[in-house]
Amino acid sequence: MLSSALSYLSASRGKRLRPQLLQAAARATGGDAADTLASSSAEAIELIHTYSLIHDDLPAMDDDDLRRGRPTLHVAFDEATAILVGDGLQAKAFELIGSDDQLSAEQRVGLVTCLAKASGFDGMVGGQGLDIEATEKTLTLDQLKEIHALKTGALITAALVMGGIVGLANPTQKNTLEAVGEKIGLAFQIIDDVIDVRSDSATLGKTAGKDAAAGKSTYVGLMGLEAAEATAMGLYEEALGLLTDWGSDADALRQLLAKMVKRDR
């Protein structure tokens, strides 16, 4: 059953933004060689992201029946299978990093620590907990930002920082990557809310309007559609500005930042 579920997942690949960000950050700080060395870490962060979506869709969480244009894993199989697959993907992610002998022990420890923190109580898990508590409540803008900084932004920021670890970034570069991650992570989530209003389920590959229907606060609901979109674009420009002095090795990263906010799904 688990092998069938994994085959089902592999047939419905997502955007793979986080692994692309990781590899682009590695290239930006360490050139072509670092990009190549980042492959296992990039796969690991995608496994963590996929596990989070599987668990996020469960009836006890956000209770969604559609993901990446197909029935969610617990619908296609059952809840127990979905939970076990999610657990297994999480464990496999750390195995991939820990067994990558192309990286130094210091790099592997740094990567595992960064990914674990972004995935746990100080990241996705913490954000999901706050998100559940916020159901049927009207939040302030700052409260909503806090939730998404953890639930969504932490893993996006981790992707950039992990790329810097692979690329042997200096402290200034790491700080810049973290700042870029915080800005683009928020912009990405705001655009998600904008698209959720403008698109339908078939375009999105997931249930449109789900958060609003569930009584959750959204950026569009708090700010209005035009203001939300303008805020996201402003954050994108700020993130791009942080990379002004970075050379051509950061071009792939700049292109990805644009892709994250200038999208329709």
C-alpha positions in Angstrom: 0.0 0.0 0.0 2.8 2.5 0.9 4.6 1.8 -2.4 1.4 2.4 -4.3 0.8 5.7 -2.5 4.3 6.8 -3.2 3.8 6.0 -6.9 0.6 8.0 -6.8 2.4 11.0 -5.4 5.3 10.8 -7.9 2.8 11.1 -10.7 1.5 14.5 -9.5 4.6 16.7 -9.1 4.1 20.2 -7.8 5.9 23.5 -8.6 9.1 22.4 -6.8 9.8 26.0 -5.9 11.6 25.2 -2.6 14.2 22.9 -4.2 14.7 25.3 -7.0 15.2 28.1 -4.5 17.7 26.0 -2.6 19.7 25.2 -5.7 19.5 28.8 -6.9 20.8 30.1 -3.6 23.6 27.5 -3.7 24.6 28.7 -7.2 24.4 32.4 -6.1 26.8 31.8 -3.3 29.0 28.9 -4.6 28.7 28.8 -8.3 28.0 25.8 -10.6 29.8 23.4 -8.3 27.5 24.2 -5.3 24.4 23.9 -7.5 25.4 20.3 -8.2 26.2 19.6 -4.6 22.8 20.8 -3.5 20.8 18.0 -5.2 20.2 15.9 -2.1 19.3 18.9 0.0 16.9 20.1 -2.7 15.2 16.7 -2.8 15.0 16.7 1.0 13.2 20.0 1.3 10.7 18.9 -1.4 10.0 15.8 0.6 9.4 17.9 3.7 7.0 20.2 1.7 5.2 17.2 0.3 4.8 15.6 3.7 3.4 18.9 5.0 0.8 19.0 2.3 -0.3 15.5 2.9 -0.9 16.1 6.6 -2.3 19.6 6.0 -5.1 18.1 3.8 -6.1 15.5 6.4 -9.7 15.8 7.9 -8.2 16.7 11.3 -6.3 19.6 9.7 -7.6 21.6 6.7 -9.7 18.8 5.4 -9.2 19.1 1.7 -10.1 16.6 -1.0 -8.0 18.1 -3.9 -4.3 18.6 -4.2 -2.3 19.2 -7.4 -5.4 18.6 -9.5 -6.0 15.1 -8.1 -7.7 13.6 -5.1 -5.6 14.1 -1.9 -3.7 11.1 -0.6 -6.1 10.3 2.2 -9.0 10.3 -0.3 -7.2 8.2 -3.0 -6.1 5.7 -0.3 -7.0 6.3 3.4 -6.0 8.4 6.4 -3.7 5.8 7.9 -1.8 5.5 4.6 -1.6 9.3 4.2 -0.2 9.7 7.8 2.4 7.0 7.3 3.5 8.3 4.0 3.9 11.8 5.4 5.9 10.4 8.3 8.1 8.4 6.0 8.8 11.3 3.7 9.9 13.4 6.7 12.3 10.8 7.9 13.7 10.2 4.4 14.5 13.9 4.0 16.9 13.9 6.9 18.3 10.6 5.8 19.2 12.1 2.5 21.1 15.0 4.0 22.8 12.9 6.7 24.1 10.4 4.2 25.4 12.9 1.6 29.1 12.4 1.8 29.8 15.1 -0.8 29.1 17.6 2.0 31.2 18.2 5.1 30.0 17.1 8.5 29.6 20.8 9.4 27.4 21.4 6.4 25.2 18.4 7.1 24.7 19.4 10.7 23.8 23.0 9.5 21.4 21.7 6.9 19.6 19.3 9.2 19.3 21.9 12.0 17.9 24.5 9.6 15.4 22.1 8.0 14.3 20.7 11.3 13.7 24.1 12.9 11.7 25.3 9.8 9.6 22.1 9.9 8.8 22.0 13.6 7.3 24.0 16.4 9.3 27.1 15.3 8.1 26.7 11.7 5.5 24.8 9.8 4.0 22.8 12.8 3.8 25.9 14.9 2.2 27.8 12.1 -0.3 25.1 11.4 -1.3 25.1 15.1 -1.9 28.8 15.1 -3.8 28.5 11.9 -6.2 25.9 13.4 -6.7 28.1 16.5 -7.5 31.0 14.2 -10.5 29.3 12.5 -13.7 31.4 12.9 -11.7 34.3 14.3 -11.0 37.7 12.8 -7.3 38.3 13.0 -5.2 41.4 12.8 -2.8 41.8 9.9 0.1 41.2 12.3 -1.4 38.0 13.6 -2.0 36.7 10.1 1.6 37.5 9.1 2.8 35.6 12.2 0.9 32.5 11.2 2.2 32.5 7.6 5.7 33.4 8.6 5.8 30.0 10.3 3.4 27.9 8.2 4.7 29.0 4.8 7.6 31.4 5.1 9.8 29.3 7.4 10.4 26.6 4.8 10.9 29.1 2.0 13.5 30.9 4.1 15.1 27.6 5.0 15.4 26.8 1.3 17.5 29.9 0.7 19.6 29.5 3.9 20.2 25.9 3.1 21.4 26.8 -0.3 23.8 29.2 1.3 25.1 26.5 3.6 25.9 24.3 0.6 27.4 27.2 -1.3 29.6 28.1 1.8 28.0 31.5 2.0 29.6 34.1 4.3 27.7 35.5 7.3 26.6 38.6 5.3 25.3 36.5 2.5 23.4 34.2 4.9 21.8 37.2 6.5 20.8 38.5 3.1 19.3 35.1 2.0 17.3 35.0 5.3 15.9 38.5 4.7 15.0 37.7 1.1 13.3 34.5 2.3 11.2 36.4 4.9 10.0 39.0 2.3 9.4 36.6 -0.6 7.7 34.1 1.7 5.2 36.7 2.8 4.7 37.9 -0.8 4.1 34.3 -2.0 1.4 33.8 0.6 -0.3 37.1 -0.1 -0.4 36.2 -3.8 -1.8 32.8 -2.9 -4.8 34.6 -1.3 -5.1 36.9 -4.4 -5.1 33.9 -6.8 -7.6 32.1 -4.5 -10.1 34.8 -5.2 -9.5 35.2 -8.9 -9.1 31.5 -9.9 -11.2 28.3 -9.8 -10.3 24.9 -8.4 -9.4 23.5 -11.8 -6.8 26.2 -12.4 -5.4 26.0 -8.9 -5.3 22.3 -8.6 -6.8 22.6 -5.1 -10.1 23.8 -3.7 -10.6 27.5 -4.4 -11.9 29.7 -1.6 -11.3 27.1 1.0 -9.9 29.4 3.7 -12.6 32.0 3.4 -15.3 29.3 3.5 -13.7 27.8 6.6 -13.9 31.2 8.4 -10.2 31.9 8.2 -8.8 35.4 7.8 -7.0 36.2 4.5 -4.9 39.0 3.2 -7.6 39.9 0.6 -10.3 39.9 3.3 -8.2 42.2 5.6 -6.7 44.5 3.0 -8.8 44.2 -0.1 -7.7 42.7 -3.4 -5.8 45.6 -4.9 -4.0 46.5 -1.7 -3.0 42.9 -1.1 -1.5 42.5 -4.6 0.3 45.8 -4.3 1.8 44.8 -0.9 3.0 41.5 -2.4 4.7 43.3 -5.3 6.3 45.8 -2.9 7.8 42.9 -0.9 9.1 41.3 -4.1 10.8 44.5 -5.1 12.4 44.8 -1.7 13.6 41.2 -1.9 15.0 41.8 -5.3 16.7 45.0 -4.1 18.7 43.0 -1.5 20.4 41.1 -4.3 21.4 44.2 -6.3 25.1 43.8 -5.6 25.1 40.0 -6.3 26.6 38.9 -9.6 25.3 36.9 -12.5 25.4 33.7 -10.5 22.3 35.1 -8.7 20.3 35.5 -11.9 18.5 32.1 -11.5 17.5 33.2 -8.0 16.2 36.6 -9.2 14.1 34.8 -11.9 12.6 32.5 -9.2 11.6 35.4 -7.0 9.7 36.9 -10.0 8.1 33.5 -10.7 6.8 33.3 -7.1 4.8 36.5 -7.3 4.0 36.9 -11.0 1.9 33.8 -11.3 -1.7 32.7 -11.8 -1.7 29.5 -9.8 
